[in-house]
């Protein structure tokens, strides 16, 4: 025991021994710590390699699949005979593709280099664009525009950092003078115009820098220097080329316009880019998905730094489908000429101050195919000179009181409600309504008062027959002085009857923006009678065409349509590609009238054309074909584009018909609104109808002759 204590005292007294013991302890702690750290490291490496290894491999080999706008041609639009109405025109284009790692300074350098090689339109640059660019070029001077004290005051008011900076930037812009902006040279503005387009694009998606007016020299010079212009490329773009003034063909946006703001989310959800051209009106808009085509799908392989290392096309782009429409260009040109001729001729009359438009629509009554849709409008240009413009869209976007052409619908509605039957006789004599008299135009004095049939009512255009038929629909017998008991429900019954034929409702036309007309909101007895002769509610020219088609075919209300066929893209733009789909007729409803009732109406409408007392006999009785129709005149109060003339008395004329009578090939409708401001007027509506039907059969005869000649040539060969 004493020895042990002695030894301990000796070691304690020995400093070297203490040092060795301390060192040994520290080494043990160090080795243990290293052991623990290595263990953690090994476990972590194991976790990363075994558990997360596959994920990290994918991250290292990360690829991004991007739908790229390769500007594939839109589908062409042809008429029913194969004539190209809307084509594509190839043109040189310069594009820029921004990569994920591209810096703004690099883009600016590229823009500066490119500006020295091409001409660039700078007229569309905004003052904001110029100020931002001036700030970039004059950073020090711009920083002095807002003092530190002012910046501190703005920051003191609170808000997000981005909001504070935005306020400072806005104040900076406000203090840039016009003199300072003028220091931007033409070269600076060209660079800015190019740079603005570059930054507007998306990563890995080519952005068109210039496609209008790229000269062959510019195209060649840029192509030669692509290695020194990162992201820049020369390619082919396509411009829409219309070969017809027909407005129903529609328009597309430009790359600058891109997708309309109100449809942005719709198109983005369908893999469009913001700067894609899209149809913005009528046919181009209606059939956008067919016409647009399929863009190429490109897979871009990026490394872990986001740099593109390889680009592969995994799906080739495809041009849009070609559309064949139902319009016959030759017939369209002829009806356009007819409408324009009579519009100008009638306008020359001293009483036609309100006249500014006219319409003529022709349809196949069995298929709903629109053969021609003519609408012309008189407008004044900047010099004050009057010009005629296409207003075919007005055939389904504008409506008018149409007058007596609705009377066939009134009779058929009367039949369907059991108010009258074919052959019912009604006394046509002036009707006293309190202090007012309502009569037929041909019997205002009552001298020709007599009991007439439904057919004669159409032949002579009897108002009274229609008044009394409508009253019977309401369950009312005409008294001597007044009409009592007309309700809103009675108005609705008549409107329901008309709607079965297409009046006052959507026709189902395959074009956007259709208008259904205006329904009068008063329920006075006199207005109810006006409704029965087409002088209360308003209807579109296309509704009239659908209505008379329904009458002509015996009760099938068929949706009018412009699209006839869908084809695979043509290889040469001349010969149609493979037929993909043919549009079949769509029957919207069938009326509940019998064939005997239709036969009665057909006979009455034939009498309009072919008997001495018919209202259109002097226009159609000598035709080589036998047709049937109805004329119309409406006394209206003007509510057109000239607001200063609101409330003016005016006359609107109309005409409907079909031919041949027994096996109709064509149905037609004419409207010329506000053609006169006096009751005494000409009848251009009837002349327009006759000339249009003559043109239709003349063209059909020629087509048949050409087809026979073609068959004969094939046999000879």
C-alpha positions as CSV (number, residue, x, y, z in Angstrom):
1,X,0.0,0.0,0.0
2,X,2.7,2.4,0.9
3,X,4.6,1.4,-2.3
4,X,1.5,2.1,-4.4
5,X,1.0,5.5,-2.9
6,X,4.6,6.2,-3.3
7,X,4.5,5.4,-7.0
8,X,1.5,7.6,-7.5
9,X,3.2,10.4,-5.8
10,X,6.2,9.9,-8.1
11,X,4.0,9.9,-11.2
12,X,2.2,13.0,-10.0
13,X,5.4,14.7,-9.5
14,X,6.5,13.7,-13.0
15,X,5.2,16.2,-15.6
16,X,6.0,14.0,-18.6
17,X,3.9,11.2,-17.3
18,X,0.9,13.5,-17.0
19,X,1.4,14.8,-20.5
20,X,1.5,11.2,-21.9
21,X,-1.7,10.3,-20.1
22,X,-3.5,13.4,-21.4
23,X,-2.3,12.8,-24.9
24,X,-3.5,9.2,-24.8
25,X,-7.0,10.3,-23.7
26,X,-7.2,12.9,-26.5
27,X,-6.1,10.4,-29.1
28,X,-8.8,8.0,-28.0
29,X,-11.4,10.7,-28.2
30,X,-10.1,11.7,-31.7
31,X,-10.1,8.2,-33.0
32,X,-13.6,7.6,-31.7
33,X,-14.8,10.8,-33.3
34,X,-13.3,9.8,-36.6
35,X,-14.9,6.4,-36.3
36,X,-18.3,8.1,-35.7
37,X,-17.9,10.5,-38.6
38,X,-16.8,7.8,-40.9
39,X,-19.7,5.7,-39.8
40,X,-22.2,8.5,-40.5
41,X,-20.5,9.2,-43.9
42,X,-20.7,5.6,-44.9
43,X,-24.3,5.4,-43.8
44,X,-25.1,8.6,-45.8
45,X,-23.3,7.3,-48.8
46,X,-25.1,4.1,-48.6
47,X,-28.4,5.9,-48.3
48,X,-27.6,8.1,-51.3
49,X,-26.4,5.2,-53.4
50,X,-28.9,2.5,-52.4
51,X,-32.1,4.4,-51.5
52,X,-31.8,7.6,-53.6
53,X,-29.3,6.5,-56.2
54,X,-31.9,6.0,-59.0
55,X,-33.3,9.5,-58.3
56,X,-29.9,11.1,-58.5
57,X,-29.1,9.3,-61.7
58,X,-32.3,10.6,-63.3
59,X,-31.4,14.1,-62.1
60,X,-28.0,13.8,-63.7
61,X,-29.5,12.6,-66.9
62,X,-32.4,15.0,-66.7
63,X,-34.3,15.7,-70.0
64,X,-37.0,18.1,-70.7
65,X,-39.7,17.5,-73.3
66,X,-40.8,20.7,-74.9
67,X,-43.4,21.4,-77.6
68,X,-41.7,23.8,-79.9
69,X,-43.4,26.1,-82.4
70,X,-42.0,25.1,-85.7
71,X,-44.4,27.2,-87.6
72,X,-46.1,24.4,-89.5
73,X,-48.5,25.7,-92.3
74,X,-52.1,26.1,-91.3
75,X,-54.6,24.1,-93.3
76,X,-55.9,25.6,-96.5
77,X,-59.5,26.5,-97.1
78,X,-61.1,25.5,-100.4
79,X,-64.6,26.2,-101.9
80,X,-66.9,23.3,-102.8
81,X,-65.3,23.1,-106.3
82,X,-61.7,23.0,-105.1
83,X,-60.8,26.6,-105.6
84,X,-58.3,27.8,-102.9
85,X,-59.8,30.6,-100.8
86,X,-57.2,30.8,-98.1
87,X,-53.6,29.7,-98.7
88,X,-50.2,29.9,-97.0
89,X,-47.3,31.9,-98.3
90,X,-43.8,30.8,-97.3
91,X,-41.4,33.5,-96.3
92,X,-37.9,33.9,-94.8
93,X,-37.8,34.2,-91.0
94,X,-35.2,34.9,-88.3
95,X,-35.8,33.3,-84.9
96,X,-34.2,33.3,-81.5
97,X,-34.2,30.4,-79.0
98,X,-33.5,31.3,-75.3
99,X,-31.9,28.6,-73.2
100,X,-32.3,28.1,-69.5
101,X,-28.7,29.3,-68.8
102,X,-28.8,32.2,-71.1
103,X,-28.1,35.5,-69.3
104,X,-29.7,38.9,-70.2
105,X,-26.2,40.3,-70.9
106,X,-25.6,37.5,-73.4
107,X,-29.0,38.2,-75.1
108,X,-28.2,41.9,-75.3
109,X,-24.8,41.1,-77.0
110,X,-26.5,38.8,-79.5
111,X,-29.2,41.5,-80.2
112,X,-26.5,44.1,-80.8
113,X,-24.7,41.9,-83.2
114,X,-27.9,40.9,-85.0
115,X,-28.9,44.6,-85.3
116,X,-25.9,45.2,-87.5
117,X,-27.1,42.6,-90.0
118,X,-30.8,43.2,-90.5
119,X,-33.3,46.1,-90.8
120,X,-35.7,46.3,-87.9
121,X,-39.0,48.2,-87.4
122,X,-38.7,50.3,-84.3
123,X,-42.1,52.1,-84.6
124,X,-43.8,49.8,-82.2
125,X,-41.4,50.4,-79.3
126,X,-43.2,52.0,-76.4
127,X,-41.8,54.8,-74.3
128,X,-41.6,52.4,-71.4
129,X,-39.3,50.1,-73.6
130,X,-37.1,53.1,-74.4
131,X,-36.8,54.2,-70.8
132,X,-35.9,50.8,-69.5
133,X,-33.3,50.5,-72.2
134,X,-31.9,54.0,-71.3
135,X,-31.6,52.9,-67.7
136,X,-29.7,49.8,-68.7
137,X,-27.3,51.9,-70.8
138,X,-27.0,54.7,-68.2
139,X,-27.0,52.8,-64.9
140,X,-25.1,55.4,-62.9
141,X,-27.2,58.4,-64.1
142,X,-30.4,56.4,-63.6
143,X,-29.3,55.6,-60.0
144,X,-29.1,59.3,-59.3
145,X,-32.7,60.0,-60.4
146,X,-34.0,58.9,-57.0
147,X,-32.0,60.0,-53.9
148,X,-31.2,57.7,-51.0
149,X,-33.5,59.8,-48.8
150,X,-36.4,59.3,-51.2
151,X,-35.7,55.6,-51.4
152,X,-35.6,55.4,-47.6
153,X,-39.0,57.3,-47.5
154,X,-40.5,54.8,-49.9
155,X,-39.1,51.8,-48.0
156,X,-40.5,53.3,-44.7
157,X,-44.0,53.1,-46.1
158,X,-43.7,49.3,-46.0
159,X,-44.5,46.6,-48.5
160,X,-42.8,43.7,-50.2
161,X,-39.2,44.3,-51.4
162,X,-40.4,43.8,-55.0
163,X,-43.2,46.4,-54.5
164,X,-40.7,48.9,-53.0
165,X,-38.3,48.4,-55.9
166,X,-41.1,48.7,-58.4
167,X,-42.1,52.1,-57.0
168,X,-38.4,53.3,-57.1
169,X,-38.1,52.1,-60.7
170,X,-41.3,53.9,-61.7
171,X,-40.1,57.1,-60.1
172,X,-36.9,56.7,-62.0
173,X,-38.7,56.3,-65.3
174,X,-40.8,59.4,-64.6
175,X,-37.7,61.5,-64.2
176,X,-36.1,60.5,-67.5
177,X,-36.4,63.5,-69.8
178,X,-37.3,63.5,-73.5
179,X,-33.8,65.0,-74.1
180,X,-32.2,62.0,-72.4
181,X,-34.4,59.6,-74.4
182,X,-33.2,61.2,-77.6
183,X,-29.7,60.1,-76.8
184,X,-30.8,56.6,-77.9
185,X,-29.4,56.2,-81.4
186,X,-31.1,54.4,-84.3
187,X,-28.7,51.6,-83.7
188,X,-29.7,51.5,-80.0
189,X,-33.4,51.3,-81.0
190,X,-32.8,48.5,-83.5
191,X,-31.0,46.5,-80.8
192,X,-33.8,47.3,-78.4
193,X,-36.5,46.1,-80.9
194,X,-34.6,42.8,-81.3
195,X,-34.0,42.4,-77.6
196,X,-37.6,43.0,-76.8
197,X,-38.6,40.1,-79.0
198,X,-36.0,37.9,-77.5
199,X,-37.1,38.3,-73.9
200,X,-40.7,37.8,-74.9
201,X,-40.0,34.2,-75.8
202,X,-39.9,31.1,-73.6
203,X,-37.0,28.8,-72.8
204,X,-36.3,26.3,-75.6
205,X,-39.1,27.7,-77.8
206,X,-38.1,29.7,-80.9
207,X,-39.3,33.3,-81.0
208,X,-39.7,35.0,-84.3
209,X,-37.5,38.1,-84.4
210,X,-38.4,39.1,-88.0
211,X,-40.5,37.4,-90.6
212,X,-42.0,40.3,-92.6
213,X,-39.7,41.6,-95.2
214,X,-36.7,39.5,-94.5
215,X,-34.7,40.0,-97.7
216,X,-32.7,37.2,-99.3
217,X,-29.5,39.2,-98.5
218,X,-30.4,39.5,-94.8
219,X,-31.3,35.8,-94.7
220,X,-28.0,34.8,-96.3
221,X,-25.9,37.2,-94.1
222,X,-27.4,35.9,-90.9
223,X,-27.2,32.3,-92.0
224,X,-23.4,32.7,-92.6
225,X,-22.9,34.1,-89.1
226,X,-25.0,31.7,-87.0
227,X,-21.9,30.4,-85.1
228,X,-21.4,33.9,-83.8
229,X,-25.1,34.5,-82.9
230,X,-26.0,32.1,-80.1
231,X,-29.6,31.1,-80.2
232,X,-30.3,32.7,-83.6
233,X,-31.6,30.7,-86.5
234,X,-32.8,31.2,-90.0
235,X,-35.9,29.3,-91.1
236,X,-39.2,29.4,-93.0
237,X,-42.3,31.0,-91.7
238,X,-45.8,30.9,-93.1
239,X,-48.2,33.8,-93.7
240,X,-51.9,33.5,-94.2
241,X,-52.9,34.6,-97.7
242,X,-56.6,35.2,-98.4
243,X,-57.8,35.0,-102.0
244,X,-61.3,36.1,-101.2
245,X,-62.8,39.1,-99.5
246,X,-65.5,36.9,-97.9
247,X,-65.4,38.0,-94.2
248,X,-66.9,34.7,-92.9
249,X,-63.5,33.1,-93.7
250,X,-62.2,34.9,-90.7
251,X,-58.7,36.1,-89.7
252,X,-55.8,34.8,-87.6
253,X,-53.7,36.7,-85.1
254,X,-50.1,37.7,-85.9
255,X,-47.1,36.4,-83.9
256,X,-47.0,39.9,-82.2
257,X,-50.6,39.5,-81.1
258,X,-50.3,35.9,-80.1
259,X,-53.1,34.3,-78.2
260,X,-56.0,36.7,-77.4
261,X,-56.0,37.4,-73.6
262,X,-59.6,36.1,-73.1
263,X,-58.6,32.7,-74.5
264,X,-55.1,32.5,-73.1
265,X,-55.7,29.7,-70.5
266,X,-57.8,27.7,-73.0
267,X,-55.0,27.5,-75.5
268,X,-52.2,27.2,-73.1
269,X,-53.9,24.1,-71.7
270,X,-53.7,22.7,-75.2
271,X,-50.0,23.1,-75.6
272,X,-50.0,26.4,-77.5
273,X,-47.4,29.0,-76.9
274,X,-48.3,32.6,-76.1
275,X,-47.0,33.9,-79.4
276,X,-48.8,31.3,-81.5
277,X,-51.0,32.5,-84.3
278,X,-54.6,31.4,-83.7
279,X,-57.9,32.0,-85.5
280,X,-59.5,35.1,-84.1
281,X,-62.8,35.2,-86.0
282,X,-65.3,33.1,-87.9
283,X,-64.1,30.0,-89.9
284,X,-60.5,30.5,-88.8
285,X,-61.6,30.6,-85.2
286,X,-64.4,27.9,-85.4
287,X,-62.0,25.3,-86.9
288,X,-58.8,26.4,-85.2
289,X,-57.9,22.9,-83.9
290,X,-58.2,21.4,-87.4
291,X,-56.4,24.2,-89.2
292,X,-53.6,24.7,-86.7
293,X,-51.8,21.4,-87.3
294,X,-49.5,19.5,-85.0
295,X,-46.3,21.2,-83.9
296,X,-43.1,19.1,-83.7
297,X,-42.3,17.6,-80.2
298,X,-38.6,18.2,-79.4
299,X,-36.8,16.5,-76.5
300,X,-34.0,18.7,-75.1
301,X,-31.4,16.9,-73.0
302,X,-29.8,19.1,-70.3
303,X,-27.0,18.5,-67.9
304,X,-27.1,19.2,-64.2
305,X,-26.2,22.8,-64.9
306,X,-29.3,23.2,-67.1
307,X,-27.2,23.5,-70.3
308,X,-28.7,21.8,-73.4
309,X,-26.4,19.0,-74.5
310,X,-28.5,17.4,-77.2
311,X,-31.8,18.0,-79.0
312,X,-33.8,15.3,-80.6
313,X,-37.1,15.5,-82.6
314,X,-39.3,12.7,-81.3
315,X,-42.4,13.7,-83.3
316,X,-42.4,15.5,-86.6
317,X,-44.7,18.5,-87.1
318,X,-47.7,18.1,-89.4
319,X,-49.5,20.8,-91.4
320,X,-53.1,21.6,-90.5
321,X,-56.1,19.8,-92.1
322,X,-57.5,21.3,-95.3
323,X,-61.1,22.4,-95.2
324,X,-63.5,22.3,-98.1
325,X,-66.4,24.6,-97.5
326,X,-69.9,24.6,-98.9
327,X,-69.6,28.0,-100.6
328,X,-69.6,27.9,-104.4
329,X,-67.2,30.7,-105.3
330,X,-68.7,31.3,-108.7
331,X,-72.2,31.6,-107.2
332,X,-70.8,33.7,-104.4
333,X,-69.2,36.1,-106.9
334,X,-72.4,36.4,-108.8
335,X,-74.7,37.0,-105.8
336,X,-72.1,39.5,-104.4
337,X,-72.4,41.3,-107.7
338,X,-76.2,41.3,-107.6
339,X,-76.4,42.6,-104.0
340,X,-73.8,45.3,-104.7
341,X,-75.6,46.4,-107.9
342,X,-79.0,46.8,-106.3
343,X,-77.6,48.3,-103.2
344,X,-75.9,51.1,-105.1
345,X,-78.9,51.5,-107.5
346,X,-81.4,51.8,-104.7
347,X,-79.1,54.1,-102.7
348,X,-79.2,56.5,-105.6
349,X,-82.9,57.1,-104.9
350,X,-83.7,60.3,-103.1
351,X,-85.6,58.4,-100.4
352,X,-82.8,55.9,-99.5
353,X,-80.9,58.0,-97.1
354,X,-80.9,55.4,-94.4
355,X,-80.0,52.4,-96.6
356,X,-76.6,51.1,-96.0
357,X,-76.8,47.2,-96.4
358,X,-78.4,44.3,-98.2
359,X,-78.2,40.5,-97.9
360,X,-78.8,37.4,-100.1
361,X,-78.3,33.9,-98.7
362,X,-78.7,30.6,-100.7
363,X,-78.8,27.1,-99.2
364,X,-79.4,23.5,-100.1
365,X,-82.7,22.9,-98.3
366,X,-81.9,19.1,-97.9
367,X,-78.4,19.3,-96.6
368,X,-78.1,22.7,-94.9
369,X,-75.0,23.5,-97.0
370,X,-74.7,27.3,-97.4
371,X,-74.1,27.8,-101.1
372,X,-73.6,31.6,-101.0
373,X,-73.8,34.1,-98.2
374,X,-73.7,37.6,-99.6
375,X,-73.8,40.7,-97.5
376,X,-72.7,44.2,-98.6
377,X,-72.4,47.4,-96.7
378,X,-71.9,51.0,-97.7
379,X,-69.2,52.8,-95.7
380,X,-67.4,56.1,-95.9
381,X,-63.6,56.2,-96.1
382,X,-61.3,58.8,-94.6
383,X,-61.7,61.0,-97.7
384,X,-65.5,61.0,-97.4
385,X,-65.9,58.7,-100.4
386,X,-68.5,56.0,-100.2
387,X,-67.3,52.4,-100.7
388,X,-68.9,48.9,-100.7
389,X,-67.5,46.4,-98.2
390,X,-68.2,42.8,-97.6
391,X,-70.7,42.2,-94.8
392,X,-71.4,38.5,-95.2
393,X,-71.1,38.1,-91.4
394,X,-74.2,40.4,-91.1
395,X,-76.3,37.5,-92.4
396,X,-76.1,35.9,-89.0
397,X,-75.0,38.7,-86.7
398,X,-77.7,41.3,-87.5
399,X,-81.5,41.1,-87.5
400,X,-84.5,43.1,-88.9
401,X,-88.3,43.2,-89.1
402,X,-88.8,41.2,-92.3
403,X,-92.5,41.6,-93.1
404,X,-94.8,39.3,-95.0
405,X,-92.2,36.6,-95.7
406,X,-93.2,35.1,-92.3
407,X,-96.8,34.4,-93.5
408,X,-96.1,30.8,-94.6
409,X,-94.8,30.2,-91.0
410,X,-98.0,31.9,-89.6
411,X,-100.2,29.5,-91.6
412,X,-98.2,26.4,-90.6
413,X,-98.3,27.5,-87.0
414,X,-102.0,28.0,-87.3
415,X,-102.3,24.4,-88.7
416,X,-100.2,22.9,-85.9
417,X,-102.4,24.5,-83.2
418,X,-105.6,23.5,-85.0
419,X,-106.6,27.1,-85.5
420,X,-107.1,26.5,-89.2
421,X,-106.9,23.6,-91.7
422,X,-105.8,23.5,-95.3
423,X,-108.5,25.4,-97.3
424,X,-110.0,27.3,-94.4
425,X,-111.9,30.4,-95.7
426,X,-111.6,33.7,-93.8
427,X,-113.1,37.1,-94.6
428,X,-110.5,39.6,-95.6
429,X,-111.9,42.9,-94.7
430,X,-110.5,45.9,-92.8
431,X,-110.4,45.2,-89.0
432,X,-111.5,47.9,-86.5
433,X,-109.5,48.0,-83.3
434,X,-110.8,50.8,-81.2
435,X,-109.8,53.9,-83.1
436,X,-107.4,52.1,-85.4
437,X,-108.0,50.1,-88.6
438,X,-105.7,47.2,-89.7
439,X,-106.1,45.8,-93.2
440,X,-104.4,44.0,-96.0
441,X,-102.3,46.2,-98.3
442,X,-104.3,45.2,-101.4
443,X,-107.7,45.9,-99.7
444,X,-107.2,49.0,-97.6
445,X,-110.5,50.5,-98.6
446,X,-112.5,47.3,-98.2
447,X,-113.7,47.3,-101.8
448,X,-112.2,43.9,-102.4
449,X,-113.4,42.3,-99.2
450,X,-114.2,38.6,-99.7
451,X,-113.7,35.2,-98.1
452,X,-110.3,33.9,-99.2
453,X,-108.4,30.6,-98.7
454,X,-105.0,30.2,-97.2
455,X,-103.4,29.8,-100.6
456,X,-104.9,33.0,-101.8
457,X,-103.8,34.7,-98.6
458,X,-100.2,33.9,-99.6
459,X,-100.8,34.8,-103.2
460,X,-102.1,38.3,-102.4
461,X,-100.2,38.6,-99.1
462,X,-103.3,39.1,-96.9
463,X,-102.6,40.7,-93.6
464,X,-106.1,40.1,-92.3
465,X,-106.0,36.3,-92.9
466,X,-102.9,36.2,-90.8
467,X,-104.3,38.4,-88.1
468,X,-107.4,36.2,-87.7
469,X,-105.3,33.0,-87.8
470,X,-103.1,34.3,-85.0
471,X,-106.2,35.3,-83.0
472,X,-107.6,31.7,-83.4
473,X,-104.3,30.4,-82.1
474,X,-104.9,32.5,-79.0
475,X,-108.5,31.2,-78.8
476,X,-110.1,34.5,-79.7
477,X,-112.7,35.3,-82.3
478,X,-112.5,38.8,-83.8
479,X,-115.2,41.2,-82.7
480,X,-116.2,44.4,-84.4
481,X,-114.3,47.0,-82.4
482,X,-111.7,45.4,-80.1
483,X,-109.6,42.4,-79.2
484,X,-109.4,41.4,-75.6
485,X,-107.6,38.6,-73.8
486,X,-104.2,38.6,-75.5
487,X,-101.6,37.4,-73.0
488,X,-97.8,36.9,-72.9
489,X,-98.5,33.2,-73.3
490,X,-100.2,33.8,-76.7
491,X,-97.1,35.7,-77.9
492,X,-95.0,32.7,-76.8
493,X,-97.2,30.2,-78.6
494,X,-96.7,32.1,-81.9
495,X,-93.0,32.4,-81.2
496,X,-92.8,28.7,-80.4
497,X,-94.5,28.0,-83.8
498,X,-92.0,30.2,-85.7
499,X,-89.0,28.7,-83.8
500,X,-89.8,25.3,-85.2
501,X,-88.8,26.7,-88.5
502,X,-85.7,28.6,-87.3
503,X,-87.1,32.1,-86.7
504,X,-86.0,33.8,-83.6
505,X,-83.6,31.0,-82.4
506,X,-80.1,29.9,-83.1
507,X,-79.8,28.3,-86.5
508,X,-76.9,26.1,-85.5
509,X,-74.5,27.6,-88.1
510,X,-70.9,26.5,-87.6
511,X,-69.7,30.1,-87.1
512,X,-69.2,32.0,-83.8
513,X,-71.1,35.1,-82.9
514,X,-74.6,34.2,-84.1
515,X,-77.4,36.6,-83.1
516,X,-80.9,35.3,-82.6
517,X,-82.8,38.6,-83.1
518,X,-84.8,40.9,-80.8
519,X,-88.2,39.9,-79.3
520,X,-90.6,42.7,-78.6
521,X,-91.4,43.1,-74.9
522,X,-94.8,44.6,-75.2
523,X,-97.9,42.4,-75.1
524,X,-100.5,44.7,-76.5
525,X,-103.1,43.2,-78.9
526,X,-101.9,45.3,-81.8
527,X,-98.3,44.1,-81.3
528,X,-99.6,40.5,-81.4
529,X,-101.1,41.1,-84.8
530,X,-97.9,42.7,-86.0
531,X,-96.0,39.6,-84.9
532,X,-98.2,37.5,-87.3
533,X,-97.1,39.5,-90.3
534,X,-93.4,40.0,-89.5
535,X,-93.5,43.5,-88.1
536,X,-92.6,43.1,-84.5
537,X,-89.8,40.6,-83.7
538,X,-86.6,40.7,-85.8
539,X,-84.9,37.9,-87.6
540,X,-81.5,37.4,-89.3
541,X,-81.1,36.7,-93.1
542,X,-79.8,33.3,-92.2
543,X,-82.8,32.5,-90.1
544,X,-85.0,33.3,-93.1
545,X,-82.9,31.0,-95.2
546,X,-83.3,28.2,-92.7
547,X,-87.0,28.9,-92.3
548,X,-87.7,28.7,-96.0
549,X,-85.5,25.6,-96.3
550,X,-87.6,23.9,-93.6
551,X,-90.8,24.8,-95.6
552,X,-89.3,23.6,-98.8
553,X,-88.1,20.2,-97.6
554,X,-91.3,19.4,-95.8
555,X,-90.5,20.1,-92.1
556,X,-86.9,19.2,-91.4
557,X,-85.1,22.1,-89.7
558,X,-81.5,21.4,-90.7
559,X,-78.6,23.3,-89.2
560,X,-76.9,25.4,-91.9
561,X,-73.2,24.7,-92.2
562,X,-70.2,26.2,-94.0
563,X,-67.8,23.2,-93.6
564,X,-68.4,20.5,-96.1
565,X,-65.4,18.2,-95.9
566,X,-62.1,17.7,-94.0
567,X,-59.1,16.6,-95.9
568,X,-55.5,15.6,-95.1
569,X,-53.0,18.3,-96.1
570,X,-52.5,18.7,-99.8
571,X,-49.0,18.0,-101.0
572,X,-49.0,20.7,-103.7
573,X,-51.8,23.0,-102.7
574,X,-53.7,22.3,-105.9
575,X,-54.9,18.7,-105.5
576,X,-56.9,17.9,-102.4
577,X,-55.5,15.4,-100.0
578,X,-57.3,12.3,-98.8
579,X,-60.8,12.8,-97.6
580,X,-60.8,12.5,-93.8
581,X,-64.5,13.4,-93.0
582,X,-67.6,14.5,-94.8
583,X,-70.0,16.6,-92.9
584,X,-73.5,15.1,-92.6
585,X,-76.7,17.1,-92.3
586,X,-77.8,17.8,-88.7
587,X,-81.6,17.8,-88.3
588,X,-82.4,20.0,-85.3
589,X,-86.1,19.2,-85.2
590,X,-89.0,18.2,-87.4
591,X,-92.2,20.2,-87.4
592,X,-95.5,18.6,-86.5
593,X,-97.2,19.7,-89.7
594,X,-98.6,17.1,-92.2
595,X,-97.5,16.8,-95.8
596,X,-100.9,18.0,-96.9
597,X,-100.4,21.2,-95.0
598,X,-97.0,21.7,-96.6
599,X,-98.5,21.0,-100.0
600,X,-101.1,23.7,-99.4
601,X,-98.4,26.2,-98.4
602,X,-96.2,25.2,-101.4
603,X,-99.2,25.8,-103.7
604,X,-99.8,29.2,-102.2
605,X,-96.2,30.2,-102.6
606,X,-96.2,29.0,-106.2
607,X,-99.2,31.2,-106.8
608,X,-97.2,34.1,-105.6
609,X,-94.8,33.5,-108.6
610,X,-97.1,32.1,-111.2
611,X,-100.5,33.7,-111.1
612,X,-101.5,37.2,-112.2
613,X,-102.5,38.3,-108.7
614,X,-99.3,36.9,-107.2
615,X,-97.1,39.6,-105.6
616,X,-94.0,38.4,-107.5
617,X,-95.6,37.2,-110.7
618,X,-94.1,39.9,-112.9
619,X,-90.7,38.8,-111.7
620,X,-90.9,35.0,-111.9
621,X,-93.8,34.0,-114.1
622,X,-91.6,33.8,-117.2
623,X,-88.8,31.7,-115.5
624,X,-87.8,28.5,-117.2
625,X,-88.0,26.7,-113.9
626,X,-91.0,26.6,-111.6
627,X,-90.3,28.1,-108.3
628,X,-92.3,29.2,-105.2
629,X,-91.7,32.1,-102.8
630,X,-93.0,35.0,-100.8
631,X,-92.4,38.7,-100.9
632,X,-92.2,40.9,-97.8
633,X,-92.5,44.6,-96.9
634,X,-92.2,45.8,-93.3
635,X,-93.0,49.3,-92.1
636,X,-90.4,49.9,-89.4
637,X,-89.0,52.6,-87.2
638,X,-85.3,53.1,-87.8
639,X,-82.9,52.1,-85.1
640,X,-79.7,51.6,-87.2
641,X,-76.2,52.9,-87.0
642,X,-77.2,56.6,-87.5
643,X,-78.3,57.5,-84.0
644,X,-79.4,61.0,-85.1
645,X,-82.0,59.3,-87.3
646,X,-83.5,57.1,-84.6
647,X,-87.3,57.0,-84.8
648,X,-87.5,57.8,-88.5
649,X,-90.2,55.9,-90.5
650,X,-88.7,53.5,-92.9
651,X,-89.4,50.5,-95.2
652,X,-87.5,47.1,-95.2
653,X,-88.1,44.7,-98.1
654,X,-87.5,41.0,-98.1
655,X,-88.0,37.9,-100.2
656,X,-87.8,34.1,-99.7
657,X,-88.3,31.2,-102.0
658,X,-87.2,27.8,-103.3
659,X,-86.7,26.1,-106.7
660,X,-87.7,24.0,-108.3
661,X,-91.0,23.8,-106.5
662,X,-91.5,20.1,-106.5
663,X,-88.0,19.0,-105.9
664,X,-86.1,21.9,-104.4
665,X,-82.4,22.3,-105.1
666,X,-82.0,25.7,-103.6
667,X,-83.7,27.9,-101.0
668,X,-83.0,31.6,-100.8
669,X,-83.6,34.7,-98.7
670,X,-83.2,38.4,-99.4
671,X,-83.3,41.4,-97.0
672,X,-82.7,45.1,-97.8
673,X,-83.3,47.0,-94.5
674,X,-84.3,50.7,-94.4
675,X,-84.4,51.0,-98.2
676,X,-86.8,53.9,-98.3
677,X,-88.3,56.5,-96.0
678,X,-91.6,56.7,-97.8
679,X,-94.4,54.1,-98.4
680,X,-93.9,54.5,-102.2
681,X,-90.8,52.5,-103.1
682,X,-89.2,50.1,-105.6
683,X,-88.9,46.4,-105.1
684,X,-85.2,45.5,-105.5
685,X,-85.7,42.5,-103.3
686,X,-87.7,40.7,-106.0
687,X,-85.2,41.6,-108.7
688,X,-82.3,40.3,-106.6
689,X,-84.1,37.0,-105.9
690,X,-84.9,36.4,-109.6
691,X,-81.3,37.2,-110.8
692,X,-79.8,35.0,-108.1
693,X,-82.0,32.0,-108.9
694,X,-81.3,32.4,-112.6
695,X,-77.5,32.5,-111.8
696,X,-77.8,29.3,-109.7
697,X,-79.4,27.3,-112.5
698,X,-77.1,28.7,-115.1
699,X,-74.1,27.6,-113.1
700,X,-75.6,24.2,-112.4
701,X,-76.2,23.7,-116.1
702,X,-72.6,24.6,-116.8
703,X,-71.2,22.3,-114.1
704,X,-73.2,19.4,-115.5
705,X,-71.9,20.1,-118.9
706,X,-68.3,20.3,-117.7
707,X,-68.7,17.0,-115.8
708,X,-70.0,15.3,-118.9
709,X,-67.1,16.7,-120.9
710,X,-64.7,15.4,-118.3
711,X,-66.2,11.9,-118.4
712,X,-66.1,12.0,-122.2
713,X,-62.4,12.9,-122.2
714,X,-61.6,10.0,-119.9
715,X,-63.4,7.6,-122.1
716,X,-61.6,8.9,-125.2
717,X,-58.3,8.5,-123.5
